[in-house]
Amino acid sequence: MDPILASIIEQVKVDITTPTQEQDNARQLEEVSRSFISDTITVPTKEMFAYAVRASLGDDVYSDPSTIALEAHIAKLTGKEAALFVSSGTMGNQLAIRSHLQQPPHSIVCDVRAHINKYEGGGAAIHSGALQINLSPKNGHHLTLNDIEPHVVFGTDVHSAPTRIICLENTLNGTIMPQADINEIADFAHKNGILMHLDGARIWHVAAETLTPVDELCAPFDSASLCFSKGLGAVVGTCLVGPKAFIQKARWFRKVFGGGMRQTGVLVGSVAYALTHNFALLPKVHALAKRLQAGLEELQVGILSPAETCMVFYDPSTIGVEYWEVIDRAAALPKPITLSGSRLVVHIQTSPEAVEDFLSVIKTLKQEKIQAGFVPSKEQDVDSDGMRNVYVRSTRPSTPTPRT
């Protein structure tokens, strides 16, 4: 071999594993089991990997049998004509909006708390030139037709951007949107030529908790995005579903967005494993989240949003404690617990021990505050529109600059 080529080959080589990788992975699983940050942090199991590597080896931009099989299954499961496997929930939502919309001006309606509004980088404006009409539910829980109808834009007034899509999210912050309200909104939308899109990243939780088939949950919508890493614990991926012509257009835009993937078999293999084995675990997840809420209530901790599915939002100020105090104390445990603020997310790999240890931390902090003279209360902050301030990220108070 040419020595120069041999040198380049050596430069290209890389080993991304550590000498203790197997032990590191076991430690990572332990850390995940004691983290309440998100359900996206779940790790693939050896059983999931073993199944995933059996999948086909095609190039999905052209054709991959296992990916085609998964898309066909998800289309049937949701009662839609076709499905498209994409890399993330954000891509699924943004492809849906871009594929539905044609020539601006146009607007979309969504909940002010929605992922599409708060956590997708302004994608509807960037990719689709769409104005977002973001609404707060008057009931503090979910949007109703009474919230939406007054803000929908009709007609040809050149000063406005006509509403083309109503986007709903179910679950939203772990709460379930009643199907009756969804149906009422959809009836109004379709009578007025407005499309309906579902951000169903965690729709699996709705199906498991309400015992409602997925196709029934998706029926009112023209399109839906269903995530496999949130809740179900797959490595990565989302399916966008809808009519055949819509999915064909979305496939085109997926390529434009840089989202065409090659050997996706191993990815959809992990999805198939998650659907088959992990969906059935969700009732236990919900029960553990409800245990977490009950434990907090027993300690007189404020509940900003209850455990309808996998999330609890809590407020420790009712016992005189700040979030950063909880975070620091939990991180200092012999077996640390990872937290970020008011949101507590329970997932398929959360250990019951972690829940009890977290509650013990809260109990200890409460006792310390009482000993210091604090009197617990039940008052909680409420936004000016009547909604509770639910999603609070922890901030540590700044240290005052000494006067000179």
Secondary structure as the mmCIF struct_conf table of DSSP 4:
data_model
#
loop_
_struct_conf.conf_type_id
_struct_conf.id
_struct_conf.beg_label_comp_id
_struct_conf.beg_label_asym_id
_struct_conf.beg_label_seq_id
_struct_conf.end_label_comp_id
_struct_conf.end_label_asym_id
_struct_conf.end_label_seq_id
HELX_RH_AL_P HELX_RH_AL_P1 PRO A 3 VAL A 12
BEND BEND1 THR A 17 THR A 17
TURN_TY1_P TURN_TY1_P1 PRO A 19 THR A 20
HELX_RH_AL_P HELX_RH_AL_P2 GLN A 21 SER A 33
TURN_TY1_P TURN_TY1_P2 ARG A 34 ARG A 34
STRN STRN1 SER A 35 SER A 35
BEND BEND2 ILE A 37 ILE A 37
BEND BEND3 ASP A 39 ASP A 39
TURN_TY1_P TURN_TY1_P3 THR A 40 ILE A 41
HELX_RH_AL_P HELX_RH_AL_P3 LYS A 46 ALA A 52
TURN_TY1_P TURN_TY1_P4 VAL A 53 ARG A 54
BEND BEND4 ALA A 55 ALA A 55
STRN STRN2 ASP A 59 ASP A 59
TURN_TY1_P TURN_TY1_P5 ASP A 60 TYR A 62
STRN STRN3 SER A 63 SER A 63
HELX_RH_AL_P HELX_RH_AL_P4 PRO A 65 THR A 78
TURN_TY1_P TURN_TY1_P6 GLY A 79 GLY A 79
BEND BEND5 GLU A 81 GLU A 81
STRN STRN4 ALA A 82 VAL A 86
BEND BEND6 SER A 87 SER A 87
HELX_RH_AL_P HELX_RH_AL_P5 GLY A 89 HIS A 100
BEND BEND7 GLN A 103 PRO A 105
STRN STRN5 HIS A 106 ASP A 111
TURN_TY1_P TURN_TY1_P7 VAL A 112 ARG A 113
HELX_RH_AL_P HELX_RH_AL_P6 HIS A 115 LYS A 118
BEND BEND8 TYR A 119 GLU A 120
TURN_TY1_P TURN_TY1_P8 GLY A 121 GLY A 122
HELX_RH_AL_P HELX_RH_AL_P7 GLY A 123 SER A 128
STRN STRN6 ALA A 130 LEU A 135
TURN_TY1_P TURN_TY1_P9 LYS A 138 ASN A 139
BEND BEND9 GLY A 140 HIS A 141
HELX_RH_AL_P HELX_RH_AL_P8 LEU A 145 ILE A 148
HELX_RH_3T_P HELX_RH_3T_P1 GLU A 149 HIS A 151
BEND BEND10 GLY A 155 GLY A 155
TURN_TY1_P TURN_TY1_P10 VAL A 158 HIS A 159
BEND BEND11 SER A 160 SER A 160
STRN STRN7 THR A 163 GLU A 169
BEND BEND12 ASN A 170 THR A 171
STRN STRN8 LEU A 172 LEU A 172
TURN_TY1_P TURN_TY1_P11 ASN A 173 GLY A 174
STRN STRN9 THR A 175 THR A 175
HELX_LH_PP_P HELX_LH_PP_P1 ILE A 176 PRO A 178
HELX_RH_AL_P HELX_RH_AL_P9 GLN A 179 LYS A 191
TURN_TY1_P TURN_TY1_P12 ASN A 192 GLY A 193
STRN STRN10 LEU A 195 ASP A 199
TURN_TY1_P TURN_TY1_P13 ALA A 201 ARG A 202
HELX_RH_AL_P HELX_RH_AL_P10 ILE A 203 THR A 210
TURN_TY1_P TURN_TY1_P14 LEU A 211 LEU A 211
HELX_RH_AL_P HELX_RH_AL_P11 VAL A 214 CYS A 218
TURN_TY1_P TURN_TY1_P15 ALA A 219 PRO A 220
BEND BEND13 ASP A 222 ASP A 222
STRN STRN11 SER A 223 CYS A 227
BEND BEND14 PHE A 228 SER A 229
TURN_TY1_P TURN_TY1_P16 LYS A 230 LEU A 232
BEND BEND15 VAL A 235 VAL A 236
STRN STRN12 THR A 238 GLY A 242
HELX_RH_AL_P HELX_RH_AL_P12 LYS A 244 VAL A 256
TURN_TY1_P TURN_TY1_P17 PHE A 257 GLY A 258
BEND BEND16 ARG A 262 ARG A 262
HELX_RH_AL_P HELX_RH_AL_P13 GLY A 265 TYR A 273
HELX_RH_PI_P HELX_RH_PI_P1 ALA A 274 ASN A 278
HELX_RH_3T_P HELX_RH_3T_P2 PHE A 279 LEU A 281
HELX_RH_AL_P HELX_RH_AL_P14 LEU A 282 GLU A 298
TURN_TY1_P TURN_TY1_P18 LEU A 299 GLN A 300
STRN STRN13 GLY A 302 SER A 305
BEND BEND17 GLU A 308 CYS A 310
STRN STRN14 MET A 311 ASP A 315
HELX_RH_3T_P HELX_RH_3T_P3 PRO A 316 ILE A 319
TURN_TY1_P TURN_TY1_P19 GLY A 320 GLY A 320
HELX_RH_AL_P HELX_RH_AL_P15 TYR A 323 ALA A 331
TURN_TY1_P TURN_TY1_P20 ALA A 332 ALA A 332
BEND BEND18 LEU A 333 LYS A 335
STRN STRN15 THR A 338 THR A 338
STRN STRN16 GLY A 341 GLY A 341
BEND BEND19 SER A 342 SER A 342
STRN STRN17 ARG A 343 VAL A 345
TURN_TY1_P TURN_TY1_P21 ILE A 348 GLN A 349
HELX_RH_AL_P HELX_RH_AL_P16 PRO A 352 GLN A 371
TURN_TY1_P TURN_TY1_P22 ALA A 372 GLY A 373
STRN STRN18 VAL A 382 VAL A 382
TURN_TY1_P TURN_TY1_P23 SER A 384 ASP A 385
BEND BEND20 GLY A 386 GLY A 386
STRN STRN19 ARG A 388 ARG A 388
STRN STRN20 ARG A 393 ARG A 393
HELX_LH_PP_P HELX_LH_PP_P2 ARG A 396 ARG A 403
#
